[in-house]
Amino acid sequence: MGEAMLAAVLGKGLSTPQAVWVSDVSQARLKHLEQKYGVAVTGSNRQAAETGDVVVLAIKPQNLAEVMTELSGQLKPAQLLLSIIAGARIDTLRLGLKHGCIVRVMPNTPARIGEGMSVWTATTEVTEQQRGWARAILGAMGKEIYVDDERYIDMATAVSGSGPAYFFLVVESLVDAAVRIGLPRDIAQQLVLQTMLGSGHFIQKSGKEPSELRRMVTSPGGTTAEALLRLEKGRFSQLLIEAVKAAYDKAKRLGG
């Protein structure tokens, strides 16, 4: 996700390679980023954070304690810290880094192709100009929504953050089902992918609720009605609700 953000920022002209420092524990990773994007690289988080108006934390939650120890008290008061660490709460970052100017974001994987959904919030220390920077960075990766309550970030984690995996599973299952009834796999995959893409765009452009659209395409006694009846018997909707609740509970536990 960090590379997706880097590519978006440079691709949209929000910064230049000469103005960007990237740090990573992997030398191979640093070499790749340096060669592909022309940015400056270092193995030191402290060095990477010394300059620049925005410092992005794009690390795994299990590495946060170590990184906070390294950067604690090192950020300048006017620097904007933008965190995309799953479950890492603002209070944790504030105390661990001794820094108050923080934006917390939950992006998702379609950001890698500029079709992401990012939900974010900010501390009171973040200026209007810095909020504008955050919107521009996140907007370069797709769509963004600001929320004024940090609780919504964990909720967004369970819906849009984990959401792509739910859709990937549906696609995988539909393709397998199509193959099971006799379609060649390559044809099945094309049918399922375009059906999902078209249905998503249809929801966006129709101005109608999904429930209304579902009723529109479900003829009484028809094939769609028969399929939906089986899904209802299998508690499809309830299972999805339980899955999102489980993801939300996990996100809260990650934040301590």
C-alpha positions, 0 to 999 in steps of 0.5 A: 500500500505504501508503494501504491501511495508513492506511485499515486503521489508521483503520478498525479504530480503532487510531489517530485521524486527528488523531494521524497525519501523512502525507508525500508528494512529490505535493501532489495525493496529499497533498490526496487523503489529507487530504480522504479521511481527515482526517489531517495532511499535509506534504511533509517526511518529517522533519516527519512523523516528528517525533511518533508511536510508529510511523513507517511507510516505504511508499516505492519502493526507488529512493527509499530512499537519498534518504529515509534521507539526510533521516531519518538520525539523526532518529528517536527511539530509542523510535520503531518504524520499520515498513518495507514497502519491497520488498528493503530489508534491516534492516541497510540501514535500520539503517545508513542511518537510524542507528536500531535499532528496526525491523520489516520487513514484506512485505504484498500487495495484497489488504491493500487490502480487508482480505484481505492476507497480511503476513510480518514480522520484527523487530530485538531492540530492538523491545519486546513492546509494539511487536510487539503494535502491529505485529501489530495494524496488520498484522492490520487488513489481513488475516492476518500471520505473524511469522518469526524469520529475515529470509531468509524475507521475500525468500522471502515476497516471491516467494510471497505478495508477488508471488503475487496477480499469478500468480493474476490471470494464471491468472484472465485466462488462464482467462477468455480460454480460456472465451471461446475455446471460446464462452462470453460474456466476462461469464459466463466471468469470473463462472465463473472468479472464483467457481471460484477463490474457492470453491476457495480457501475449500474448501482452507482448510475441508476440512483436506486437502492440495491434492494430495488435493483435486486427486485427488478432483476428477479422475476417471480418463479424464475431462475434468479428467484430460485438462486436467491432462495438457495442463498437465503436458505444458506443464510448468505446475508446473515453470514456476511453480517457476521463476517463484517462484525468479526472483522470489526471486532478484530480491528478493535483488538488490534488497536488495543 
